């Protein structure tokens, strides 16, 4: 927690839903780590860009994982109310929603957390 008297929206949400911040780190690593299929998708996109002038085959449209999980430092910044980037907020949201899904609770929106 921060030294401020008022906890952040993110910190109070975690406390209300009884979510352990360490679990967010683990889930984020599982969700965001690059897999073999992601590397195949990235290769297909790269080849598609090179052959764009040739117009051969359909372009790859699937999204890959970011490859950048939440770090303990960024999690602490979110809990204490420091500034964090938009992509980091999105990764936190994905991890929290995955944990809520495991607990059979409803998913939340980004505005609820930040």
FENGIPE-V669893 format. One record per helix or strand. SS is the DSSP state (hx for helix, st for strand). FROM is the first residue (numbers start at 0). LEN is the number of residues. If there is no record, write none. Layout:
ss: (SS:SS)
from: (FROM:FROM)
len: (LEN:LEN)
//
This chain:
ss: (hx:hx:hx:hx:hx:hx)
from: (8:20:35:71:85:109)
len: (8:12:15:9:17:4)
//
